Amino acid sequence: MNETTSVPDKLMSSATALQSFLKAHADTEHQIREILDKRLETIDTNTWKSVVTSLDSYWGKECTDILADVVQSIIAESDQENGLQLIGASAPVEVMNFLRKIISLYGLELEAAFLASNQLPNNWKTFYRDVYYDAVNMRSHLRVRFAKYNGEEPFIEGNADSILELTILMIQTIHSLPDPSFLGRAISDRFIEEANKLIKFLQPPSPEASDKEANSQTDVQSTQSKINE
């Protein structure tokens, strides 16, 4: 397509192409669902490219473009309905009905595939944690599992000291960056908030706080003794 064409014109051209294809091929929905069922079985960093290539081969690039625009609009709006409305002004009713059907069936998977296409294969996608305390042996046991964009799910485990040491090493790794501009402000603020909570959790109580706690326990015991009397 011509790079100088405006975005609305691109959408109109893609919508017209899809409208013509739907009229000429009555089984389009069935064929597209077969393609998406196959290509979205596993979602990793290569899935979106595979989807686009297969769709281009079936109905042509212009028809693929409008579906891709819908997916990206939904991601930008964080809402399927709002994302579809942005396309609706440029698409005939039969095209919108088709797109609504496809998005209702495959929207979440298509969004995940598009987002994964911008990630490194070994980037972590989801984080799982299990925290245990062995009361018999009086020791902690922490397990962390990562779901990566390439489909792997490695995990590490250890006691609290081991996991805290790993955390220290990760902090030192981040600190190796030349300056903080490599990090987003929102995630930096979130880290500072969580770090302050952890520091407060790890810091030993001050002598004054210890004395106050001891006095409080003494007062409770004294009150309990008077009640028993």
C-alpha positions in Angstrom: 0.0 0.0 0.0 1.1 3.6 -0.6 2.9 4.9 2.5 1.5 8.5 1.9 -2.1 7.3 2.1 -3.8 8.5 5.3 -4.8 6.1 8.0 -8.5 6.4 7.4 -8.0 5.8 3.6 -5.9 2.7 4.5 -8.7 1.4 6.7 -11.3 2.1 4.0 -9.2 0.3 1.4 -8.7 -2.7 3.7 -12.4 -2.8 4.6 -13.4 -2.7 1.0 -11.0 -5.5 0.1 -12.4 -7.6 3.0 -16.0 -6.9 2.0 -15.3 -8.1 -1.6 -13.5 -11.2 -0.3 -16.4 -12.1 2.0 -18.9 -11.8 -0.8 -16.8 -13.9 -3.1 -16.0 -16.6 -0.5 -18.9 -17.9 1.5 -16.7 -20.1 3.7 -14.3 -17.3 4.8 -15.2 -17.6 8.5 -14.6 -21.3 8.5 -11.3 -21.0 6.7 -10.1 -18.2 9.0 -11.1 -20.1 12.1 -9.1 -23.1 10.9 -6.0 -20.9 10.3 -6.3 -19.2 13.7 -7.0 -22.5 15.5 -3.8 -23.9 14.1 -1.5 -20.9 14.5 -2.7 -19.9 18.0 -2.2 -23.3 19.5 1.0 -22.0 21.1 1.7 -18.3 21.7 5.3 -17.2 21.6 7.4 -14.5 20.0 6.9 -16.0 16.5 3.1 -16.6 16.7 2.0 -13.2 15.4 4.3 -13.4 12.4 3.0 -16.9 11.6 -0.6 -15.7 11.9 0.0 -12.7 9.6 1.9 -14.8 7.0 -0.9 -17.4 6.9 -3.7 -14.8 6.6 -1.8 -12.9 3.9 -1.5 -16.2 1.9 -5.3 -16.9 2.3 -7.0 -13.5 1.6 -4.3 -11.0 0.9 -2.4 -8.3 2.9 -5.2 -5.7 2.8 -7.6 -8.0 4.5 -5.0 -9.0 7.1 -4.3 -5.3 7.7 -7.8 -4.5 9.0 -7.8 -7.4 11.4 -4.3 -6.4 12.6 -5.6 -2.8 13.0 -8.5 -4.0 15.1 -6.2 -6.0 17.4 -3.8 -3.1 17.9 -6.7 -0.7 18.5 -8.1 -3.0 21.2 -4.7 -3.2 22.9 -4.4 0.6 22.7 -7.9 1.1 24.2 -7.7 -1.7 26.7 -11.2 -2.7 25.7 -12.6 -4.8 22.8 -15.7 -2.7 22.2 -13.8 0.7 22.1 -11.2 -0.8 19.8 -13.8 -2.1 17.4 -15.6 1.2 17.4 -12.4 3.0 16.1 -12.6 0.7 13.1 -16.4 0.8 12.7 -16.5 4.2 11.0 -14.5 2.9 8.1 -16.0 -0.6 7.7 -19.3 -1.8 6.2 -21.7 -3.7 8.4 -20.9 -7.1 7.1 -17.2 -6.5 7.6 -17.8 -5.4 11.2 -20.0 -8.4 11.9 -17.3 -10.7 10.7 -14.6 -8.9 12.7 -16.7 -8.9 15.8 -17.2 -12.7 15.5 -13.5 -13.3 15.0 -12.5 -11.0 17.9 -15.1 -12.6 20.2 -13.5 -16.0 19.5 -9.8 -15.2 19.2 -9.4 -11.6 20.5 -7.5 -12.5 23.7 -5.2 -14.9 21.9 -4.5 -12.4 19.1 -3.7 -9.7 21.6 -1.3 -12.0 23.4 0.4 -13.0 20.2 0.8 -9.4 19.1 2.3 -8.3 22.5 4.6 -11.3 22.5 5.9 -10.4 19.0 7.6 -7.3 20.6 9.4 -9.3 23.3 12.7 -11.1 23.4 12.1 -14.9 23.4 13.6 -15.3 26.9 11.7 -12.4 28.4 9.6 -13.6 31.3 5.8 -13.2 30.8 4.3 -14.5 34.1 5.6 -15.0 37.6 4.5 -17.6 40.0 5.7 -17.9 43.6 5.2 -20.4 46.5 6.4 -19.6 50.0 6.5 -22.5 52.6 7.7 -22.8 56.2 8.8 -26.2 57.4 7.7 -26.2 61.0 9.5 -29.5 61.8 12.9 -28.4 60.5 12.2 -24.7 61.2 13.3 -23.5 57.8 11.9 -21.6 54.9 11.4 -22.9 51.4 10.7 -20.5 48.5 10.0 -21.4 44.9 9.8 -19.0 41.9 8.6 -20.1 38.5 8.7 -18.0 35.3 6.6 -18.5 32.2 8.7 -17.1 29.3 7.5 -15.9 25.9 9.2 -18.8 24.2 6.9 -21.2 26.2 9.5 -22.4 28.7 8.8 -22.4 32.4 12.1 -22.6 34.4 12.1 -22.3 38.2 14.4 -21.7 41.0 14.1 -22.5 44.7 15.9 -22.0 47.9 15.6 -20.8 51.5 14.9 -17.2 52.3 18.6 -16.2 52.5 19.2 -17.7 49.1 16.3 -15.9 47.5 17.3 -12.6 49.2 20.9 -13.0 47.9 19.5 -13.5 44.4 17.4 -10.3 44.9 20.6 -8.4 45.9 22.4 -9.7 42.8 19.5 -8.6 40.6 19.5 -5.1 42.2 23.3 -4.9 41.5 22.6 -5.9 37.9 20.1 -3.1 37.5 22.5 -0.7 39.1 25.0 -1.4 36.3 22.9 0.6 33.9 24.6 3.9 33.0 21.7 6.0 34.3 18.1 5.6 35.5 16.6 6.9 32.2 16.6 3.3 30.9 13.8 2.5 33.4 10.3 3.8 33.2 9.2 6.2 35.9 6.1 4.1 36.9 8.1 0.9 37.4 10.8 2.8 39.3 8.3 4.3 41.7 6.8 0.9 42.2 10.2 -0.5 43.0 10.9 2.2 45.5 7.6 1.6 47.2 8.2 -2.2 47.5 11.9 -1.7 48.5 10.8 0.6 51.3 8.4 -2.0 52.6 11.1 -4.7 52.4 13.6 -2.5 54.3 11.0 -1.8 57.0 10.3 -5.6 57.2 14.0 -6.6 57.4 15.2 -3.8 59.7 15.7 -5.0 63.4 13.5 -3.1 65.8 15.1 -0.1 67.7 15.9 -0.5 71.4 13.1 1.8 72.2 10.6 -0.3 70.3 11.9 -3.5 71.9 11.5 -1.9 75.4 8.1 -0.7 74.5 7.1 -4.2 73.3 8.6 -5.8 76.4 6.7 -3.4 78.7 3.5 -4.1 76.7 3.9 -7.8 77.2 4.5 -7.3 81.0 1.4 -5.2 81.3 -0.7 -7.9 79.5 0.7 -10.6 81.9 0.1 -8.4 84.9 -3.5 -7.7 83.8 -4.1 -11.4 83.2 -2.7 -12.3 86.7 -5.2 -9.8 88.3 -8.0 -11.3 86.3 -7.0 -14.8 87.5 -7.0 -13.6 91.1 
